[in-house]
Amino acid sequence: MKGWDTFAAITGGGAAALIGFLFVSVSINIDVFAGVPDLRNRATQVLIQFATVLFISIFIALPGQAYWMLGTEVVVLAIANLYGEMALPSSPPNPAFTLIVLFLAAAGIVLIFGLPAGLYVLVIPVLAAFFFGGYLAWMYLLAFKSE
């Protein structure tokens, strides 16, 4: 996976920063989140997506790893994401995050077959997680401010 170190560093750092931002957003509005289970579940979905990007970055940065190994790890992440979304009570699956899971699985399968194109497919769910998760974290910060 030569040449993907920079991608891993940028996305890993971004994911870690956004996890912190999500915690700040929820903490500032803790009274609202404490009383609304659906909001907590949505925030958990965002946390899962940011953590997934962080794990992908870690896996890409592992030295000497074959494509099939990364593919297996990505498929396991897709399954964990799917389970995480389904395990959240009273929160229907978010279509954006469902698409992220599907692209994760697709990227993983392509990588399992040893095709480097899977890395390019993997960019799609990473960017989608940043976009949708970042948007929701920002909304959590702003949405509950009065006046």
Residue frames relative to the residue before (quaternion, step in Angstrom):
aa qw qx qy qz dx dy dz
M 1.0000 0.0000 0.0000 0.0000 0.00 0.00 0.00
K 0.1087 0.8269 -0.5342 0.1379 3.45 1.05 0.90
G 0.7823 0.3191 -0.2504 0.4728 3.54 -0.97 0.88
W 0.6570 0.5090 -0.3160 0.4576 3.60 1.21 -0.20
D 0.3894 0.7383 -0.4723 0.2833 3.60 1.27 0.08
T 0.6619 0.5101 -0.3072 0.4552 3.56 0.94 -0.90
F 0.6192 0.5317 -0.3386 0.4683 3.58 0.99 -0.80
A 0.6630 0.5050 -0.3028 0.4623 3.58 0.90 -0.93
A 0.6686 0.5019 -0.3082 0.4539 3.60 0.92 -0.86
I 0.6794 0.4888 -0.2976 0.4593 3.57 0.90 -0.92
T 0.7151 0.4443 -0.2745 0.4647 3.59 0.78 -0.97
G 0.6297 0.5326 -0.3411 0.4511 3.59 1.03 -0.70
G 0.6668 0.4886 -0.2951 0.4790 3.57 0.96 -0.86
G 0.6495 0.5182 -0.3094 0.4624 3.56 1.02 -0.84
A 0.6563 0.5094 -0.3116 0.4612 3.57 0.95 -0.86
A 0.6481 0.5122 -0.3212 0.4631 3.58 0.95 -0.84
A 0.6533 0.5063 -0.3123 0.4683 3.59 0.97 -0.85
L 0.6843 0.4834 -0.2931 0.4606 3.58 0.94 -0.84
I 0.5751 0.5455 -0.3838 0.4737 3.60 1.13 -0.52
G 0.6536 0.5024 -0.3074 0.4753 3.58 0.97 -0.82
F 0.6410 0.5236 -0.3140 0.4651 3.57 1.00 -0.85
L 0.6352 0.5234 -0.3266 0.4646 3.58 1.00 -0.81
F 0.6539 0.5068 -0.3180 0.4631 3.58 0.93 -0.85
V 0.6364 0.5085 -0.3274 0.4788 3.59 1.00 -0.77
S 0.6497 0.5314 -0.3190 0.4402 3.60 0.89 -0.94
V 0.6926 0.4575 -0.2772 0.4839 3.56 0.88 -0.95
S 0.6538 0.5321 -0.3221 0.4308 3.60 0.94 -0.84
I 0.6390 0.5293 -0.3297 0.4504 3.58 0.99 -0.79
N 0.7738 0.2819 -0.1390 0.5500 3.56 1.08 -0.75
I 0.1576 0.8504 -0.4922 0.0986 3.58 1.14 0.61
D 0.6116 0.5582 -0.3636 0.4267 3.61 1.01 -0.66
V 0.6609 0.4872 -0.3016 0.4846 3.57 1.01 -0.81
F 0.6932 0.4838 -0.2859 0.4513 3.60 0.82 -0.98
A 0.6275 0.5516 -0.3434 0.4290 3.59 1.03 -0.72
G 0.7562 0.4089 -0.2140 0.4639 3.57 1.04 -0.69
V 0.7366 0.3651 -0.2156 0.5270 3.60 1.22 -0.19
P 0.3152 -0.7930 0.4893 0.1800 3.61 -0.14 1.26
D 0.6346 0.5407 -0.3523 0.4252 3.61 0.98 -0.74
L 0.6335 0.5174 -0.3334 0.4688 3.61 1.04 -0.69
R 0.6284 0.5211 -0.3336 0.4715 3.58 1.01 -0.78
N 0.6569 0.5135 -0.3093 0.4573 3.58 0.97 -0.85
R 0.6465 0.5056 -0.3167 0.4755 3.58 0.99 -0.80
A 0.6462 0.5029 -0.3187 0.4774 3.58 0.98 -0.81
T 0.6200 0.5306 -0.3339 0.4717 3.59 1.09 -0.69
Q 0.6174 0.5326 -0.3442 0.4656 3.60 1.02 -0.74
V 0.6528 0.5044 -0.3125 0.4709 3.58 0.94 -0.86
L 0.6366 0.5270 -0.3214 0.4623 3.58 0.96 -0.86
I 0.6352 0.5294 -0.3236 0.4599 3.59 0.97 -0.85
Q 0.6754 0.4939 -0.3022 0.4568 3.59 0.91 -0.88
F 0.6620 0.4845 -0.3172 0.4759 3.60 0.91 -0.82
A 0.6442 0.5091 -0.3219 0.4714 3.60 0.99 -0.78
T 0.6076 0.5509 -0.3472 0.4546 3.58 1.08 -0.70
V 0.6495 0.4999 -0.3155 0.4783 3.59 0.94 -0.86
L 0.6332 0.5277 -0.3289 0.4608 3.57 0.99 -0.80
F 0.6671 0.4896 -0.2996 0.4749 3.60 0.93 -0.87
I 0.6181 0.5314 -0.3473 0.4636 3.60 0.98 -0.79
S 0.6515 0.5200 -0.3113 0.4563 3.57 0.93 -0.88
I 0.6451 0.5095 -0.3141 0.4749 3.56 0.97 -0.84
F 0.6741 0.5048 -0.3014 0.4471 3.59 0.87 -0.93
I 0.6508 0.5046 -0.3214 0.4675 3.60 0.97 -0.82
A 0.6890 0.4994 -0.2787 0.4452 3.58 1.01 -0.80
L 0.4984 0.6488 -0.4451 0.3640 3.63 1.18 -0.24
P 0.3913 -0.7498 0.4788 0.2355 3.60 -0.68 1.01
G 0.8490 0.2343 -0.1623 0.4449 3.54 -1.21 0.65
Q 0.4509 0.7025 -0.4468 0.3217 3.56 1.18 0.30
A 0.3952 -0.7056 0.5385 0.2366 3.58 -0.99 0.85
Y 0.6550 -0.5206 0.3766 0.3977 3.55 -1.25 0.47
W 0.6632 0.5155 -0.3269 0.4331 3.58 0.87 -0.85
M 0.6224 0.5316 -0.3486 0.4567 3.58 1.09 -0.64
L 0.6495 0.4956 -0.3124 0.4846 3.58 0.94 -0.88
G 0.6302 0.5461 -0.3284 0.4436 3.57 0.99 -0.83
T 0.6474 0.5128 -0.3148 0.4677 3.56 0.96 -0.84
E 0.6534 0.5095 -0.3085 0.4672 3.58 0.96 -0.86
V 0.6608 0.5041 -0.3071 0.4636 3.59 0.97 -0.83
V 0.6356 0.5083 -0.3358 0.4742 3.62 0.99 -0.75
V 0.6323 0.5136 -0.3325 0.4753 3.60 1.00 -0.77
L 0.6350 0.5146 -0.3271 0.4744 3.61 1.01 -0.76
A 0.6329 0.5249 -0.3341 0.4607 3.59 0.99 -0.80
I 0.6586 0.4949 -0.3057 0.4774 3.58 0.95 -0.87
A 0.6459 0.5125 -0.3193 0.4671 3.60 0.96 -0.82
N 0.6304 0.5251 -0.3244 0.4707 3.59 1.04 -0.79
L 0.6562 0.5110 -0.3074 0.4624 3.55 0.89 -0.94
Y 0.6564 0.4953 -0.3069 0.4792 3.56 0.93 -0.88
G 0.6508 0.5322 -0.3153 0.4403 3.59 0.93 -0.89
E 0.6737 0.4813 -0.2975 0.4754 3.57 0.98 -0.80
M 0.6910 0.4776 -0.2856 0.4614 3.57 0.96 -0.84
A 0.6563 0.5395 -0.3127 0.4247 3.58 1.12 -0.61
L 0.5797 0.5890 -0.3860 0.4099 3.58 1.20 -0.35
P 0.3513 -0.7581 0.5064 0.2132 3.60 -0.59 1.08
S 0.8701 0.1633 -0.1299 0.4465 3.52 -1.29 0.60
S 0.6541 0.4682 -0.3338 0.4914 3.57 1.14 0.39
P 0.3081 -0.7614 0.5336 0.2015 3.59 -0.38 1.15
P 0.6014 -0.5692 0.3958 0.3971 3.60 -1.05 0.60
N 0.4067 -0.6906 0.5491 0.2370 3.53 -1.01 0.88
P 0.4812 -0.6980 0.4369 0.3006 3.65 -0.64 1.03
A 0.6248 0.5347 -0.3517 0.4472 3.61 0.99 -0.72
F 0.7054 0.4499 -0.2737 0.4744 3.57 0.88 -0.88
T 0.5797 0.5536 -0.3731 0.4672 3.58 1.17 -0.49
L 0.6437 0.5042 -0.3152 0.4817 3.59 1.01 -0.78
I 0.6048 0.5481 -0.3513 0.4587 3.58 1.05 -0.72
V 0.6554 0.5082 -0.3072 0.4666 3.58 0.94 -0.90
L 0.6545 0.5137 -0.3160 0.4560 3.59 0.94 -0.85
F 0.6798 0.4679 -0.2976 0.4799 3.60 0.92 -0.82
L 0.5873 0.5502 -0.3670 0.4665 3.59 1.12 -0.59
A 0.6693 0.4952 -0.2956 0.4685 3.55 0.88 -0.97
A 0.6514 0.5142 -0.3190 0.4576 3.59 0.94 -0.87
A 0.6524 0.5075 -0.3141 0.4672 3.59 0.92 -0.88
G 0.6554 0.5236 -0.3072 0.4495 3.55 0.95 -0.89
I 0.6598 0.5043 -0.3095 0.4632 3.58 0.93 -0.86
V 0.6408 0.5099 -0.3253 0.4727 3.60 0.96 -0.83
L 0.6704 0.4923 -0.2978 0.4685 3.59 0.96 -0.83
I 0.6014 0.5632 -0.3618 0.4362 3.60 1.02 -0.71
F 0.6766 0.4678 -0.2829 0.4932 3.57 1.10 -0.69
G 0.5584 -0.6598 0.3595 0.3516 3.57 1.28 0.20
L 0.5006 0.6598 -0.4187 0.3724 3.56 1.23 0.34
P 0.4121 -0.7317 0.4838 0.2465 3.62 -0.65 1.05
A 0.4985 0.6560 -0.4285 0.3709 3.61 1.20 -0.31
G 0.5416 0.6340 -0.3895 0.3911 3.58 1.19 -0.46
L 0.5950 0.5615 -0.3630 0.4460 3.58 1.13 -0.57
Y 0.6622 0.4899 -0.3064 0.4770 3.56 1.03 -0.77
V 0.6114 0.5185 -0.3460 0.4875 3.58 1.11 -0.63
L 0.6285 0.5625 -0.3194 0.4319 3.58 1.08 -0.78
V 0.5597 0.6041 -0.3864 0.4152 3.60 1.15 -0.51
I 0.6132 0.5861 -0.3496 0.3978 3.61 1.02 -0.79
P 0.7292 0.3994 -0.2857 0.4766 3.67 0.65 -0.90
V 0.5918 0.5615 -0.3752 0.4401 3.59 1.10 -0.57
L 0.6910 0.4605 -0.2806 0.4814 3.59 0.84 -0.95
A 0.6362 0.5244 -0.3313 0.4588 3.59 1.01 -0.77
A 0.6440 0.5126 -0.3272 0.4642 3.60 0.97 -0.80
F 0.6394 0.5095 -0.3245 0.4757 3.58 1.00 -0.78
F 0.6910 0.4917 -0.2919 0.4422 3.57 0.82 -0.97
F 0.7501 0.3991 -0.2340 0.4725 3.59 0.60 -1.12
G 0.6668 0.4950 -0.3055 0.4659 3.58 0.95 -0.81
G 0.6526 0.5109 -0.3105 0.4655 3.57 0.98 -0.84
Y 0.6292 0.5312 -0.3237 0.4659 3.55 1.03 -0.82
L 0.6920 0.4708 -0.2899 0.4642 3.60 0.82 -0.95
A 0.6329 0.5204 -0.3423 0.4598 3.61 0.97 -0.76
W 0.6394 0.5127 -0.3174 0.4770 3.58 1.03 -0.78
M 0.6513 0.5080 -0.3119 0.4696 3.58 0.96 -0.84
Y 0.6263 0.5287 -0.3412 0.4603 3.58 1.04 -0.73
L 0.6467 0.5192 -0.3201 0.4580 3.56 1.06 -0.69
L 0.7875 0.3752 -0.1674 0.4594 3.57 0.90 -0.95
A 0.6243 0.6367 -0.3372 0.3018 3.55 0.96 -0.88
F 0.7752 0.3904 -0.1979 0.4554 3.56 0.95 -0.69
K 0.4476 0.6734 -0.4682 0.3564 3.55 1.22 0.29
S 0.3221 -0.7417 0.5550 0.1953 3.56 -0.88 0.93
E 0.7914 0.2858 -0.2596 0.4739 3.49 -1.31 0.54
